[in-house]
Amino acid sequence: MRFMMLMIPKGYETAAPGEMPEADAVAAMMKYNEALQQAGVLITCDGLHPPSMGARVSFAGGKPLVTDGPFAEVKEVLGGYWMIDVASRDEAIAWASRCPAGPNEIIEIRQVQEMEDFPADVQAAARGFETMQGRA
């Protein structure tokens, strides 16, 4: 079962462009990432630049509208993510619980939808999707 663990750091929604984490926090996170890797559950992980460097594309009225960050109406944003492959939701929670996150950080855990989760008509409509991902 694949799960995405989403890091939600409080306050990151107002971070200035180029704001970076402290080296000691990165070192602690690297030890955690290495534990995930050594356990054979880590698929990928990345940190994200602050929203002030991002953009959003909305489709009100069916036409794309680009809004540059930061996004005033936002209360929570992603600071990074891990994609892991584990046996259960409980195991994903256990890994998230081991993260050296600070008191201003939350990890949201979401299971990835696998093709076999969908009914036959949806699987037919999505034929070729797994090949696009390099997983077929």
Buried (B, 14 or more C-beta within 10 A) or exposed (E): EBBBBBBBBBEBBBBEEEEEBEEEBEEBBEEBBEBBEEEEBBBEBEEBBBBBBBEEEEEEEEEEEEEEBBBEEEEEBBBBBBBBBBEEEEBBBEBBEEBEBEEEBEBEBEBEEEEEEEEEEEEEEEEEEEEEEEEE
